[in-house]
Amino acid sequence: MRQAGRSLPEYRAIRGSGSILDAIADPDLSAEITLQPVRRYGVDAAILYSDIVVPAHAVGFGVDVRPGVGPVVDRPFERAADLERLRPLEPDVDTPYVLETVRQVVADGAVPLIGFAGAPFTVASYLIEGAPSRTYGRTKALMLGDPELWNALMGRLADMAIASLRSQIANGASAVQLFDSWAGALSPPVYERCVLPFSRLVFEGVADTGVPRIHFGVGTGEILHLMADAGADVIGVDWRVPLDEARRRLGADTVLQGNLDPAVCLGPLEVVEAEVADVLRRNAGHPGHVFNLGHGVLPEIDPGVLAHVVDQVHAHPLGG
């Protein structure tokens, strides 16, 4: 999950009040923001400070990220003609600032860097809905009502994700994650038919790089087995499915990432410690586990609590 954010006073001090896309376009600022949680918490890897809509924004689709709202599109995707607004991404030309951020963080050398991209479905949902949605009604209507256009859109977004991830890897990212944040809004049959083939394309498109590939979505308990079929090396699990149950569904050899409920970190420290211990207990000593939150850091969380969580995990026999 994105580590940097409003929970950190040092982030608030340098981030300012401008657009997040403006901050991302400043490599010096983005690299500093990426490294802030590493210095504060002593985590084992850094997460690139960026956003999943950056590629679409960079090719001129007309996306902004508004504080407290999320991605907002000035002219949502509606018809075949809108495909022309999604030309192929050329990372060296379109997002050189992202690649410079990657290089700066890698040059710092403190910890490995995890890069990422938005999965085709989640990015498509923003472009079609025009803003975050509770129902994804327009997205599902296009997906089911015009499968030819849907497939064309998803193919373009898959190509953009591949180009973005490959460029991050080429510049030093040690692992990459595909965020399908809203895939949990879909039934298993619809996900399998309309989304899985394109997520699989993304993972196949970076397979030759040899870096670990992570697949994560929110509320995806009913489609975890299908997400695993997309070809990632690690499956991210949110807090709704206990780790032992996730491993039962996916197989004993599956490498899992997760899955402390972020809201737990707002509670008393003894409760936080108990919940962290429960996640570790459910992993049952399996070496294939990347401890993480089950979703992003809430702005209200005390950084001291997160530092304590990291220390507790590192103190575990398998945590060092």
C-alpha positions in Angstrom: 0.0 0.0 0.0 1.1 3.6 -0.4 3.2 4.3 2.7 3.5 8.0 2.4 0.7 10.3 3.2 -1.1 12.7 5.5 -0.5 10.6 8.6 3.2 11.8 8.4 3.9 15.3 9.7 7.0 15.5 7.4 4.8 14.7 4.4 2.4 17.5 5.3 5.3 19.8 5.8 6.7 19.4 2.2 3.7 18.3 0.2 1.9 21.7 0.2 -1.6 22.2 -1.1 -1.1 21.6 -4.8 -2.3 18.7 -6.9 -0.9 15.3 -6.2 -0.1 15.1 -9.9 2.1 18.2 -9.6 3.9 16.6 -6.7 4.4 13.4 -8.7 5.8 15.4 -11.6 8.6 16.7 -9.3 11.1 13.9 -9.0 13.1 15.4 -6.1 9.9 15.9 -4.1 8.5 12.4 -5.1 11.7 10.7 -4.1 11.8 12.4 -0.8 8.2 11.5 -0.1 8.9 7.9 -1.1 11.7 7.7 1.4 10.0 9.4 4.3 8.3 6.2 5.6 11.5 4.2 5.2 13.3 6.6 7.5 10.4 6.9 9.9 9.4 3.2 10.2 12.3 1.1 9.1 10.2 -0.8 6.6 11.9 -3.4 4.4 10.9 -1.9 1.1 9.8 1.5 -0.3 6.6 2.0 -2.3 6.9 4.5 -5.2 5.1 7.7 -4.6 2.8 8.0 -7.6 -0.8 7.2 -8.7 -2.4 4.7 -10.9 -4.0 7.3 -13.2 -0.6 8.9 -14.0 -0.2 7.1 -17.4 -3.7 8.1 -18.5 -3.0 11.7 -17.4 0.3 11.7 -19.1 -1.1 10.8 -22.5 -3.6 13.6 -22.2 -6.9 11.9 -21.2 -7.8 14.7 -18.8 -7.5 13.1 -15.3 -6.9 15.0 -12.1 -6.6 13.7 -8.6 -8.6 15.9 -6.2 -7.9 15.9 -2.4 -10.6 14.0 -0.5 -12.2 12.8 -3.8 -9.7 10.9 -5.9 -9.3 10.7 -9.6 -11.7 12.9 -11.6 -12.0 12.9 -15.4 -13.2 16.0 -17.3 -14.6 14.0 -20.2 -15.4 10.4 -19.2 -14.9 7.5 -21.7 -18.2 6.8 -23.5 -17.7 5.6 -27.1 -15.3 4.1 -29.5 -14.0 7.5 -30.6 -12.6 8.0 -27.0 -10.1 5.2 -27.7 -8.1 7.8 -29.7 -7.6 9.7 -26.4 -5.6 6.8 -25.1 -2.6 6.6 -27.3 0.2 4.2 -26.4 2.3 5.2 -23.4 5.9 6.1 -24.0 7.3 6.3 -20.5 10.6 8.0 -21.5 8.7 10.7 -23.1 5.4 10.8 -21.2 6.5 10.1 -17.6 10.2 10.8 -17.4 9.6 12.3 -13.9 8.4 8.9 -12.6 11.5 7.2 -14.0 13.7 9.9 -12.4 12.0 9.3 -9.1 12.7 5.6 -9.4 16.3 6.2 -10.2 16.7 8.6 -7.2 15.2 6.2 -4.7 17.2 3.3 -6.1 20.4 5.4 -5.9 19.6 6.1 -2.2 20.0 2.4 -1.7 18.3 2.2 1.7 15.8 -0.5 0.8 14.4 -2.1 -2.4 11.8 -0.2 -4.3 8.4 -1.5 -5.2 6.9 0.0 -8.4 3.3 -0.3 -9.4 0.5 0.3 -12.0 -3.2 0.3 -12.0 -4.9 -2.8 -13.3 -6.9 -2.3 -16.5 -10.3 -2.7 -14.8 -9.7 -0.2 -12.0 -8.3 2.4 -14.3 -11.1 1.8 -16.7 -13.6 2.3 -14.0 -12.2 5.8 -13.2 -12.1 6.8 -16.9 -15.7 5.6 -17.5 -17.3 6.7 -14.2 -15.5 10.1 -14.3 -15.0 9.9 -10.5 -14.9 7.3 -7.7 -18.1 5.2 -7.7 -20.1 3.1 -5.3 -21.9 1.0 -7.9 -19.7 1.1 -11.1 -22.9 1.2 -13.0 -21.5 2.8 -16.1 -18.5 0.6 -16.1 -20.6 -2.6 -15.9 -23.0 -1.3 -18.5 -20.2 -0.8 -21.0 -18.5 -4.1 -20.0 -21.6 -6.2 -20.5 -23.4 -4.1 -23.1 -20.6 -3.5 -25.6 -18.0 -6.2 -25.1 -16.1 -5.3 -28.3 -15.5 -1.7 -27.1 -14.7 -3.0 -23.6 -12.1 -5.4 -24.8 -10.5 -2.6 -26.9 -10.3 -0.3 -23.9 -9.0 -3.0 -21.6 -6.4 -3.9 -24.2 -5.1 -0.4 -24.4 -5.0 0.0 -20.6 -3.1 -3.3 -20.3 -0.5 -2.1 -22.8 -0.1 1.1 -20.8 0.3 -0.8 -17.6 2.9 -3.1 -19.2 4.9 -0.1 -20.5 4.8 1.7 -17.2 5.9 -1.4 -15.2 8.6 -2.3 -17.6 10.0 1.2 -17.5 10.0 1.2 -13.7 11.8 -2.2 -13.6 14.3 -1.0 -16.2 15.2 1.9 -14.0 15.7 -0.2 -10.9 12.4 -1.2 -9.3 13.0 -4.5 -7.5 9.3 -5.7 -7.6 6.0 -4.4 -9.0 2.4 -4.5 -7.9 -0.7 -4.4 -10.0 -3.5 -2.6 -8.1 -7.0 -3.8 -9.0 -8.5 -1.8 -6.2 -12.1 -2.1 -7.2 -12.2 -5.7 -8.7 -14.2 -6.8 -5.6 -17.2 -5.0 -7.2 -17.5 -7.9 -9.7 -19.0 -11.3 -9.5 -16.6 -14.2 -10.1 -18.1 -15.1 -13.6 -17.9 -11.5 -14.8 -14.4 -11.0 -13.4 -13.2 -14.2 -15.1 -14.7 -13.3 -18.5 -14.2 -9.6 -18.7 -11.2 -8.7 -16.5 -8.9 -11.7 -15.8 -7.7 -12.0 -19.4 -6.3 -8.4 -19.3 -4.7 -8.7 -15.9 -3.1 -11.9 -17.1 -1.7 -9.9 -20.1 -0.1 -7.4 -17.8 1.7 -10.1 -15.7 2.7 -12.0 -18.9 4.0 -8.7 -20.2 6.6 -8.3 -17.4 7.3 -12.0 -16.7 10.6 -12.0 -18.6 12.0 -9.3 -16.2 12.3 -11.8 -13.4 11.1 -9.4 -10.7 8.5 -10.5 -8.2 4.9 -9.5 -9.3 2.2 -8.7 -6.8 -1.6 -8.7 -7.4 -3.9 -6.8 -5.0 -7.5 -5.8 -4.8 -10.0 -4.7 -2.2 -12.9 -6.9 -1.2 -11.7 -9.7 -3.5 -12.3 -12.7 -1.2 -14.7 -14.3 -3.7 -12.3 -13.9 -6.6 -8.9 -14.6 -4.9 -8.5 -17.9 -6.8 -9.2 -16.1 -10.1 -6.7 -13.3 -9.3 -4.1 -16.0 -8.5 -4.8 -17.4 -12.0 -3.6 -14.1 -13.5 0.0 -15.1 -12.9 1.4 -13.0 -10.1 4.0 -14.4 -7.7 2.3 -12.8 -4.6 -1.4 -12.3 -3.9 -2.3 -9.3 -1.7 -5.2 -10.0 0.7 -7.3 -7.3 2.4 -8.4 -7.7 6.0 -11.8 -9.4 5.1 -10.2 -12.8 4.6 -8.0 -14.2 7.3 -4.6 -15.3 6.0 -5.1 -18.9 7.0 -8.4 -19.0 5.0 -6.7 -17.3 2.0 -4.0 -19.9 2.0 -6.5 -22.7 2.3 -8.3 -21.3 -0.8 -5.2 -20.7 -2.8 -2.9 -23.5 -1.8 -0.1 -23.9 0.8 2.6 -22.7 -1.5 1.0 -19.4 -2.3 2.9 -16.3 -1.2 0.6 -13.9 0.5 0.8 -10.2 1.3 -1.3 -8.6 4.1 -3.4 -8.1 5.9 -3.9 -6.0 9.1 -7.0 -3.9 9.0 -5.8 -0.3 8.9 -8.6 0.9 11.2 -7.1 -1.3 13.9 -4.2 1.1 14.2 -6.7 3.7 15.5 -7.3 1.6 18.6 -5.4 1.2 21.9 -1.9 -0.1 21.5 -2.7 -3.4 23.2 -5.4 -4.1 20.7 -3.1 -3.3 17.8 -0.5 -5.7 19.2 -3.1 -8.4 19.6 -4.3 -8.0 16.0 -0.7 -8.0 14.6 0.0 -11.1 16.6 -3.2 -12.7 15.2 -2.1 -12.0 11.6 1.3 -13.6 12.3 -0.3 -16.5 14.1 -2.6 -17.2 11.1 0.4 -17.2 8.8 1.6 -20.2 11.0 5.2 -19.7 10.3 4.9 -19.9 6.5 7.9 -18.3 4.9 5.8 -17.0 2.0 4.3 -14.0 3.8 4.8 -10.2 3.3 3.3 -8.5 6.3 1.3 -5.4 5.3 -1.8 -3.5 6.0 -5.0 -4.8 4.2 -5.3 -1.4 2.5 -3.9 2.1 2.7 -2.7 4.0 5.7 -5.6 6.1 7.1 -4.6 9.8 7.6 -5.7 9.8 11.3 -3.3 7.0 12.2 -0.5 8.0 14.7 2.9 7.3 13.0 4.1 6.0 16.3 1.6 3.2 16.2 2.8 2.2 12.7 6.4 2.3 13.9 5.4 0.0 16.8 3.7 -2.4 14.3 6.9 -2.6 12.2 9.0 -3.3 15.3 6.6 -6.0 16.4 6.8 -7.7 13.1 10.6 -7.5 12.9 10.8 -9.0 16.4 8.9 -12.1 15.2 11.1 -15.1 14.5 10.3 -14.8 10.7 10.1 -11.0 10.7 13.8 -10.0 10.5 
